[in-house]
Amino acid sequence: MSEGKKTQRRQCRVAAMQYIYAWSINRPNNLVDDLTVFFEGLEEERDYYSFAEELIHGMVENSEDIDDKIMGLAKNWDFSRIAKIDLAILRLAAYELLFRKDIPPVVTINEAIDLSKEFSTAESRRFVNGILDKLKGELDRPSRTASWE
């Protein structure tokens, strides 16, 4: 993958994580309108963030299943006590792991760890990694390659 594409994907994941964070605090009545306002506030044109938009829509549409999965894996953690930024990172990564077979699981986990390094704490990074590693172990597909089933 070219460096430019990698950088764009990273920026898209950052944007998706930021939106999911805001969404978790104040869920909009109209997702389409809310996304329009959100993307207007970003540096690049909306088309640049098409990957972010895919991730956001996918996570929101599957949020109940994703949250159930995170709750099941976060043993001994009260779901409401998970830091909102960590939850946004977990929701984004869980969506990718569960529903985006075109992205290798190790890529998703590495990206989530990088997001937690940039936006959260060292302790949170270990928590995020632990949850996602458990989830990866439940997947019925290779960890290092994309699957096109």
C-alpha positions in Angstrom: 0.0 0.0 0.0 1.3 3.4 -0.9 2.3 5.8 1.9 -0.4 8.3 0.7 -3.1 5.7 0.8 -2.0 4.5 4.2 -2.0 8.1 5.5 -5.5 8.7 4.0 -6.8 5.5 5.6 -5.3 6.6 9.0 -6.9 10.0 8.6 -10.2 8.3 7.8 -10.0 6.1 10.9 -9.2 9.1 13.0 -12.3 10.9 11.6 -14.4 7.8 12.1 -13.2 7.4 15.7 -13.9 11.1 16.4 -17.4 10.8 15.0 -18.2 7.6 16.9 -16.9 9.3 20.1 -19.3 12.3 19.5 -22.1 9.9 18.5 -21.7 8.0 21.8 -22.2 11.1 23.8 -25.0 12.7 21.8 -26.8 10.5 19.3 -28.2 12.5 16.5 -31.8 12.3 15.3 -30.7 12.3 11.7 -27.4 10.6 10.9 -27.2 11.8 7.3 -27.6 15.5 8.4 -25.2 15.1 11.3 -22.6 13.5 9.1 -22.9 16.4 6.6 -22.1 18.9 9.4 -19.3 16.7 10.7 -17.6 16.3 7.3 -17.9 20.1 6.6 -15.7 20.7 9.6 -12.8 18.5 8.4 -9.7 19.6 6.4 -10.3 17.6 3.2 -13.4 17.4 0.9 -16.0 14.8 2.0 -15.0 12.4 -0.8 -11.6 12.0 0.8 -13.3 10.5 3.8 -15.4 7.9 2.0 -13.7 5.1 3.9 -14.5 6.9 7.2 -18.1 7.3 6.1 -18.3 3.5 5.4 -16.9 2.7 8.8 -19.3 5.1 10.6 -22.4 3.8 8.8 -21.3 0.2 9.4 -20.6 0.8 13.1 -23.9 2.7 13.7 -26.0 0.1 11.8 -24.4 -2.7 13.8 -23.9 -0.9 17.1 -26.1 -3.2 19.2 -24.2 -6.3 18.1 -20.9 -4.6 18.4 -21.7 -3.4 22.0 -22.9 -6.8 23.0 -19.7 -8.3 21.7 -17.5 -5.8 23.6 -19.5 -6.3 26.8 -19.0 -10.1 26.5 -15.3 -9.7 26.1 -14.8 -7.0 28.7 -15.1 -9.3 31.7 -15.1 -7.6 35.0 -15.6 -4.2 33.4 -18.8 -2.2 33.8 -19.6 -1.1 30.2 -20.6 2.4 31.3 -17.2 2.8 33.0 -15.2 2.2 29.8 -13.7 5.6 28.8 -15.7 7.0 25.9 -12.6 7.4 23.7 -11.6 3.8 24.3 -15.1 2.7 23.6 -15.1 4.7 20.3 -11.8 2.9 19.3 -13.2 -0.5 20.3 -16.4 0.1 18.4 -14.6 1.1 15.3 -12.1 -1.8 15.5 -14.8 -4.4 16.4 -16.9 -3.3 13.4 -13.9 -3.8 11.2 -13.1 -7.2 12.7 -16.6 -8.5 12.6 -17.9 -7.0 9.3 -15.0 -5.9 7.1 -13.4 -9.1 5.9 -11.5 -7.0 3.3 -9.3 -5.7 6.1 -6.8 -8.1 7.8 -7.5 -8.4 11.5 -3.9 -7.6 12.5 -4.1 -4.3 10.5 -7.3 -3.4 12.3 -5.8 -4.1 15.7 -2.5 -2.3 14.9 -4.5 0.8 13.8 -6.7 0.6 17.0 -3.5 0.5 19.1 -2.1 3.4 17.2 -5.3 5.4 17.8 -5.2 4.6 21.5 -1.5 5.7 21.7 -2.4 9.0 20.1 -5.7 9.7 21.9 -5.8 7.7 25.1 -3.5 6.3 27.8 -0.9 3.5 28.1 -3.3 1.6 30.4 -6.1 2.1 27.9 -3.9 0.8 25.1 -3.4 -2.5 26.9 -7.2 -2.7 27.6 -8.0 -2.1 23.9 -5.4 -4.5 22.8 -6.7 -7.2 25.2 -10.3 -6.9 24.1 -9.4 -6.9 20.4 -7.0 -9.8 20.7 -9.8 -11.9 22.3 -12.1 -10.9 19.5 -9.5 -11.8 16.9 -9.3 -15.2 18.5 -13.0 -15.8 17.9 -12.8 -15.0 14.2 -12.9 -17.8 11.7 -10.5 -16.3 9.2 -6.8 -15.7 8.8 -5.3 -12.9 10.9 -2.8 -11.5 8.4 -4.8 -11.5 5.2 -8.0 -10.1 3.9 -10.8 -12.5 3.1 -13.2 -11.9 0.2 -15.9 -14.3 1.1 
